[in-house]
Amino acid sequence: MYIDSHCHLDRLDLTEFDNNLDNVVDAATAAGVQQMLCVSVTLKDFASMADKTLKYSNVQLSCGVHPLNQEDEVDQNQLLQLADNPRVVAVGETGLDYFYAPETQEVQRDAFRKHIRVAKQLNKPIIIHTRDAQEDTLNIMREEGAEQVGGVLHCFTESWEMAEQAIAMGFYISFSGIVTFKNAAALRHVAFQVPEDKFLIETDSPYLAPVPHRGKQNQPAFVSEVAKVLAEVRGQSVEEIARLSTENYQRLFN
């Protein structure tokens, strides 16, 4: 049984699922996915995301603002209020993305700090997105005491050196469909090195569909493809990867 530790069910194009989210959740269940974490990227859409997923007992939520969704300054009090929802098991996703939005670095850093402070107030782990911002990400994590609540660097694509420093702060490293890509040899080497009690698997659906589903819309049912590649890279069985990643998820978020 698998857990998709990071997906965006509210952002799926449901036209290929007969306009019914039930079909996505049912497909995931049929593929052995026992739980999904539906991750927030804006505060204004959080209520809608929560409503769309309310009836699914196997869907948990996060609450936060993606670093590429910084149209407005993050309201720390609003974030605190929304993230206090009992269905919310994590704060985020938050973090820094200097690859796509270098012009908003200052705004991103301010928002990241606010998310960490809210996570500490609520004693909930943090979901971090980081791209081309290794030094600033790690520095802010340390300065704000992120190790007090821990969390995950999701959809990881950075260096082993960064992963190692995050792990030292109690953070987990999550691998998405990117690890299945032909040009991801360096990332697979990172996956080989992460301790077995510190990795998660995810889809980040509807984005980044894994091999052999490249070009299609991603969905939680495809998380098994990530597990298959990790099993091959790490010299473990798929069943072992499923068990370890499930135990890691439950330890972090529950």
N, C-alpha and C positions, 0 to 999 in steps of 0.2 A: 504494500500500500504506500502511496506517495502523498506528499503535501506540496502544493504549489505555493511557495512562500511569498510570491509577489506577482499579482496580476491586476488588470484593470478591467473588470467585468463591465463596468459602466461605459467603457470606451469601445467595446466591440461593435462592429457593424453586424447587427442581428439579422439583416436581410438574408444571409446565407443559412440562418438557423430558424427559418420560418417566423422571424420577428418575435422569438420567444426565448428568453434567457434560460428557461427550463431546459431547453435542448442542449445548451452549453454545459450546464451543471450535470445533466444526465450523461452526456458524453464523457465528462471528466470522471464521474463515478464509475461508468462502465470500463474506463481505462485504469481503474485502480487508484484514483485520486480521492483520498478521504476528506481532505480539507483544503481550503483556498483562503489566502489572505488578499482581500481586495483593497488596493492601495489608493489613497487620495492624492490628488495633485493640485487641487485648489480648494479653498474654504467655501467659495460660493456654490460649488457643486457637491459639497459633502452631504447635505441633506438628501439630495436626489440620489446619490450613490447608496446611502444608507437605506432609503426607501426601496430602491430597486432590488436590493439584496436581503431585505428584511425576513422573507419567508424561508431562507435557506440556512438551516442550522449548521451546515458545514462551511459557511462563509463568515470569516472574521474581517474586521476593518482596521484600517489605520486612518489617521487624520493629519494632514499637513499640506504644505505648498511646495511643489516641485521648483527647483532653482530656475527652470526655464519658463515658469508661470508667474513672473514677478511684475505683473502690470501695476499692482498697487503694493504699498508697504504692508507687510504682514502685521495684522493686529494681534498682538500677543495675548490679550485678554480673550478675544474671540477664539483663538486657537486653543487656549486653555479650556474654555467652556465646551467647545465641540469635542475635544479629545478626551474629555472626562466621561463621555458616553461609555457605558459598560461593554458595548460591543467592540470598542476600540482597544486593540491590544498593543498598539505601537503609535509613536508620533513620527510623522513623515508621509511621503518621502520628502526629505530636505537635503541640503548639501550644496555643492558647488559644481558648476559646469562652465569652465572657461573655454571649452572647445566651441560651443555653439553661441555663447553669449558673453564674450569677454568684456563687453561694454557695460554690463550690469554687475561687475564683480563686487562693488561696495554694497549694493542692495542685497546681493546673494549672501554675503558674509553676515550682514545684519540679521537677515531672516534665519540663517543657519543657527546663529547664537540664540535667537528667540526660541527656536524649536528645542534646542538642548535644554534651555532653562525650563520650558514647559514639561518636557519629558522628566526632568528631575523633580519638579513639583508633583507630578502625577505618579512617579515611580514606574514609568513605562519605557520600554526600550525604543531606540531610535533607528529608523530606516534611512540610510544615507546613500545618496546618488553622488558620485564623484567622477569627474572627467577632466583631465588636463589641469588638475588643481591639487595634486598630491600634498605639497608642502602646506598650503593654506588649510586644507581639510584636516590634516593631522594636527596642525598647530591649534586650530579652533577647538577641536575635540579635547585636546589637553587643557587649553586655557579655561574652557567652560566645564571641565570635570565630567565629560561624557562617560568616562569609565564607571561612574557611580550607577548608571543604569544599563550600560551596554547597548547592544543593538547589532546591526548588520550593514556591511557595505554590499549593497545589492547590485546585481548585474555587473559583477566585477570585471574590469578590463585593464586594471593597472598592474604595477610591478609586484613581484614577490616581496620586495623591500617594504612596500606600503602595506601589503597584506600582513606581513610579520609584525609591523608596528601596531596595526589595528588589533590584531589578535592579542598582542601583549596588553592592550587596554580592555580585553574581555569581549571584543567584537567578533562576530561571525563573518564569513565570506560566502556570498551566494553566487552561484553560477547559473547563467541563463543559456539560451540556445546558441549564443555566440561561441560557447566552448565547442560546439559541434562543427563550426565553420572550418573550411579547408585552411584558411590563413591564420588560424588561431593557435598555432603550435606553442607560442610563448605562454598563452593563457592556460593551455593544457598542462604545461610544466608547473604553473602556479597551482593548479588543481591537484597535481600529484603531491605537492609539498604541504598543503593545508592539513593540519591535524584532523583526525577523523571525528573529533568532537567539536569541530569549528566550521563545518561547511553546511550550506543549505542548497537546495535546488529550486529553480523558479522558471516561469515562462516569460514574465513581463508582457504577457499577452495584452492587447492584440499585436504587439510588436515582436520583431526578432524571431520569427518562426525557425525552429531548428531543422537541420538536415534530418530526414528527407522531405521536409515540408516547406523548404525555402520558396518564397514567392507567394505563399498563402498567408491568410490571416492566422495569427497564432491563437491558441486557446489552451486552457489548463490541461486538457487531455494529452497534450504533446510533451508534458514535463518528463514523461518516461524516456524520451529521447536524450534528454540531458543526463539522466541517470545512467543510461547505457554507455555514454561516452566517458563519464566519470569512472564507471566500473572498469572499462578498458584501460583508461589512463592509470588508475590506481591499483590495478591488479586485484580487484575485488569483484564479487558477484553483484549483479544488479539488485538482487534481494538484500544484500548487505548495504548497498548504497541507499536503498529505499528505507531500510530500518534505521540506519545511522542518521540520515537527513531528517527523518520523522522525529526521532528522539531529540535531535538538536533543536528542531523547530519548537517542540513542546517545552523543552527546557528554557528556551529564550522567551517565547511569547505567552506561555501559560503559567 
